[in-house]
């Protein structure tokens, strides 16, 4: 799906500029065959599971895909809407708003790292429209090789099939961007205006294996810096918020503190009510809607918690569209 803007106060040249917003991905339908294909593509990425190809294939195709497909399909059905995948819909709607803010000089495309629409198909679409400069934004504010790095790999692979490679401006992260911190902070403030502010704000980021940090991945400290900046923006004391990591897989150690374990422990520490937000996710998806708003909420309540309030991702909000367009304009103006 392509979006052409209509209004803009930005004009630097007559050159057409492509903007590629890249999110993680989603199966086309919440059914087992589609889940097998999606999980295989996702988990066979060497950036996601760092094992030799043969061992990774045995683990993914021989074990994980066969045993997780039915369960994953069922959980996807719980969050699926009449229009389709929440992650894809929110990403596409965001793309429409970003295009309107940027104007006719820009062609905005939304792609998924895994599944459809693919990065390769959108790179090809931009090429066919005569676009020779692309600003690519992986929609993960904090850099990890398993997400942002993998997106760069997909772009490189797509470009390898083109004789004429465009100029590329790759946004490797935006965890420190003032507009990002403000957008998250303002979404929390807006939530507090319509809901009672709880005892503690929980900021949950997607986990990665601890070994990623040990091998030089900056993800952990960027998450911590983001959380601290959001807390400072909200003028919270240290005892009013906590950072956690969610979605671990397998038996090895992942980044801690773990989200589920923390939520289970908080009631015994006197924390009976929490607000929880996922600042590392740009759009609501399985990990936020099912895992955080569903599964982890139950952990907290079962442990003696009384009030649990999930604050949605930025999704297709005006603040999110303003942030994305500001990142693009800043990079173009300083190119």
C-alpha positions in Angstrom: 0.0 0.0 0.0 1.4 3.4 -0.9 0.5 6.8 0.5 1.0 10.1 -1.2 0.9 13.2 1.0 -1.3 16.3 0.3 0.0 19.0 2.7 3.5 20.0 3.7 5.4 23.1 4.9 8.7 21.3 3.9 10.3 22.0 0.5 14.0 21.4 -0.1 14.2 20.3 -3.8 12.2 18.7 -6.5 13.8 15.3 -5.8 11.3 12.6 -4.9 12.1 11.0 -1.5 11.0 7.6 -0.4 10.2 6.9 3.3 10.1 3.3 4.3 8.5 2.5 7.7 9.5 -1.0 8.7 7.7 -3.0 11.4 8.3 -6.6 12.6 5.6 -8.5 10.8 2.4 -10.5 11.2 0.9 -13.6 9.6 -1.7 -12.9 6.9 -4.3 -14.9 8.8 -4.5 -16.4 12.3 -4.5 -20.0 11.1 -2.0 -22.8 11.5 -0.6 -23.0 8.0 0.1 -19.3 7.8 1.6 -19.3 11.3 4.1 -22.1 10.3 5.3 -20.0 7.4 5.6 -16.8 9.4 7.3 -18.4 12.4 9.8 -20.2 10.1 10.7 -17.0 8.3 11.0 -15.1 11.6 12.9 -17.6 13.7 15.2 -18.8 10.9 16.7 -15.3 10.8 20.3 -15.7 12.1 19.9 -12.4 13.8 17.0 -13.7 15.9 18.4 -17.1 16.9 22.2 -17.1 16.8 22.9 -20.7 16.1 24.7 -22.4 13.1 22.2 -22.8 10.3 21.8 -26.5 10.6 21.1 -26.4 14.4 18.8 -23.4 13.9 16.8 -25.4 11.2 16.5 -28.4 13.5 15.3 -26.2 16.4 12.9 -24.0 14.4 11.5 -26.3 11.7 11.8 -29.5 13.6 10.6 -28.4 17.1 9.3 -24.8 17.5 7.2 -24.5 14.3 5.6 -27.9 14.8 4.8 -27.4 18.5 4.0 -23.6 18.6 1.9 -23.1 15.4 -1.5 -24.2 16.9 -1.0 -22.2 20.1 0.2 -19.1 18.2 -2.7 -19.3 15.8 -5.1 -19.4 18.8 -3.5 -16.4 20.5 -3.5 -14.4 17.3 -7.2 -15.1 16.9 -7.8 -13.5 20.3 -6.4 -10.1 19.1 -7.4 -10.3 15.4 -9.9 -7.7 14.2 -12.5 -7.8 11.5 -10.1 -5.7 9.4 -7.1 -7.9 10.1 -3.9 -7.7 12.1 -3.7 -4.8 14.6 0.0 -4.3 14.0 -0.4 -4.1 10.2 -3.5 -1.9 10.4 -1.9 0.5 12.9 1.3 0.7 10.9 -0.6 1.4 7.6 -2.7 4.0 9.2 0.4 5.6 10.6 1.9 5.6 7.1 -1.1 7.5 5.8 -0.7 10.2 8.5 3.0 10.5 8.0 2.4 11.0 4.2 0.0 13.8 4.9 2.4 15.6 7.1 5.4 15.2 4.8 3.6 16.2 1.5 3.8 15.4 -2.2 7.6 15.4 -2.3 7.6 12.1 -0.3 6.3 8.7 -1.1 5.7 6.7 2.2 5.6 2.9 2.1 5.0 0.6 5.0 6.7 -2.8 5.1 7.0 -5.8 7.4 10.4 -7.4 8.1 8.6 -10.8 8.1 5.5 -11.6 6.2 3.7 -9.2 3.9 4.1 -6.5 2.6 7.8 -7.4 2.4 10.6 -5.0 2.5 11.8 -6.3 -0.9 8.4 -5.5 -2.5 8.3 -2.0 -1.2 11.9 -1.3 -2.2 10.9 -2.5 -5.7 7.8 -0.2 -5.7 9.9 2.8 -4.8 12.4 2.0 -7.5 9.7 1.6 -10.1 8.3 5.1 -9.1 11.8 6.6 -9.9 12.7 7.2 -6.2 16.5 7.4 -5.8 16.7 8.5 -2.2 15.2 6.5 0.7 14.9 7.2 4.4 14.3 3.9 6.1 13.0 3.8 9.7 12.8 0.5 11.5 10.0 1.2 14.0 12.0 -0.1 17.0 13.2 3.0 19.0 16.0 1.0 20.7 18.6 -0.7 18.5 19.1 -4.4 18.5 20.8 -6.6 16.0 17.7 -8.9 16.1 15.4 -6.1 14.9 17.0 -3.0 13.5 20.1 -4.9 12.3 17.9 -7.5 10.7 15.9 -4.8 8.9 19.2 -3.5 7.5 20.0 -7.0 6.3 16.6 -7.2 4.5 17.2 -3.8 2.8 20.7 -4.9 1.7 19.3 -8.1 0.2 16.6 -6.2 -1.6 19.1 -3.7 -3.0 21.4 -6.6 -4.1 18.7 -7.4 -6.7 18.8 -3.9 -8.2 21.3 -2.6 -10.7 20.7 1.0 -9.6 20.9 1.2 -5.8 19.4 4.4 -4.3 20.9 6.6 -1.7 19.9 5.2 1.7 19.5 7.0 5.0 19.0 4.3 7.6 17.7 5.4 11.0 19.3 2.9 13.3 17.5 4.1 16.4 15.6 7.0 17.9 15.5 6.0 21.6 17.0 9.4 22.5 14.7 11.6 20.3 13.0 14.3 22.4 9.9 13.9 20.3 9.7 10.2 21.1 10.1 10.6 24.8 7.5 13.4 24.8 5.0 11.4 22.8 5.3 8.4 25.2 5.2 10.7 28.2 2.2 12.6 26.9 0.3 9.4 26.2 0.9 8.4 29.8 -0.3 11.8 31.0 -3.4 11.5 28.8 -4.1 8.1 30.3 -3.8 9.4 33.8 -6.4 12.2 33.0 -9.1 9.6 32.2 -7.9 6.8 34.6 -6.7 6.9 38.2 -3.0 7.1 38.4 -1.7 3.9 39.9 1.0 3.2 42.5 3.7 2.3 40.0 4.4 2.7 36.4 5.8 -0.4 34.7 7.7 0.1 31.5 8.0 -3.2 29.7 10.4 -3.7 26.8 10.8 -6.8 24.6 13.5 -9.0 26.0 16.5 -10.4 24.2 19.1 -13.1 25.4 21.6 -11.7 27.8 24.4 -12.9 25.5 23.4 -10.2 23.0 24.5 -7.5 25.4 27.7 -9.4 26.2 28.5 -9.5 22.5 28.1 -5.7 22.1 24.4 -5.1 21.4 23.4 -1.7 22.8 19.7 -2.6 23.3 19.8 -3.0 27.1 21.4 0.3 27.9 19.2 2.1 25.3 16.1 0.7 27.0 17.3 1.9 30.4 18.1 5.3 29.0 14.6 5.6 27.4 12.9 4.5 30.6 14.9 7.1 32.7 14.1 9.9 30.2 10.4 9.0 30.3 10.4 9.0 34.1 12.3 12.3 34.2 9.7 13.8 31.8 6.9 12.7 34.0 8.9 13.8 37.1 8.6 10.4 38.8 10.6 9.3 41.8 12.6 6.1 41.5 10.1 4.2 43.6 7.2 5.2 41.3 8.4 3.3 38.2 10.2 0.1 37.2 11.7 -1.2 34.0 11.1 -4.8 33.0 11.7 -7.1 30.0 9.1 -9.5 28.5 8.6 -12.3 26.0 11.6 -14.5 26.8 11.9 -17.8 24.9 13.8 -20.9 25.9 15.9 -21.8 29.0 18.8 -19.4 28.6 19.1 -16.2 30.5 17.4 -13.1 29.0 17.6 -9.5 30.1 16.2 -8.9 33.6 14.2 -8.1 35.5 11.5 -10.3 33.9 8.1 -8.7 33.4 6.0 -11.7 34.6 8.2 -12.3 37.7 8.1 -8.7 38.7 4.3 -8.4 38.4 3.9 -11.5 40.5 6.2 -10.0 43.2 4.8 -6.5 43.4 1.6 -7.2 45.4 3.7 -8.8 48.2 5.7 -5.6 48.3 2.6 -3.5 48.8 2.0 -2.5 45.2 -1.6 -3.3 44.5 -2.1 -1.1 41.4 0.0 -0.6 38.3 0.0 1.2 35.0 1.9 -0.6 32.3 3.2 0.6 29.0 5.5 -0.9 26.3 7.7 2.0 25.0 9.7 -0.2 22.7 6.7 -1.2 20.6 5.5 1.3 18.0 2.2 -0.4 17.4 0.0 -2.8 19.4 0.5 -6.4 18.5 0.5 -9.9 20.0 3.1 -9.1 22.6 1.2 -6.1 23.9 -2.5 -7.1 23.5 -2.3 -10.7 24.4 0.9 -11.0 26.6 0.8 -7.7 28.5 -2.9 -6.8 28.5 -4.0 -10.4 29.0 -1.5 -12.9 30.4 0.6 -10.7 32.5 -2.4 -8.9 33.9 -3.7 -12.2 35.2 -0.3 -12.9 36.8 -0.6 -9.6 38.7 -4.2 -10.1 39.8 -3.6 -13.8 40.8 -0.7 -12.6 43.0 -2.9 -10.2 44.9 -2.9 -7.1 42.7 -6.1 -5.2 42.5 -5.8 -2.7 39.6 -4.0 -3.2 36.4 -4.2 -0.6 33.5 -2.5 -1.1 30.1 -1.5 2.1 28.3 -1.6 1.5 24.5 1.3 2.0 22.1 1.5 5.2 20.0 -0.1 3.3 17.1 -1.4 5.8 14.5 -1.7 8.7 16.9 -1.0 12.3 15.6 2.0 12.5 18.0 3.4 9.3 16.5 3.0 10.7 12.9 4.6 14.0 13.9 7.5 12.1 15.4 8.1 10.0 12.3 7.8 13.0 10.0 10.2 15.0 12.2 12.8 12.3 12.1 12.6 12.2 8.3 12.8 16.0 7.9 15.7 16.2 10.3 17.7 13.7 8.3 16.9 15.3 5.0 17.8 18.8 6.2 21.1 17.6 7.6 22.0 15.3 4.7 
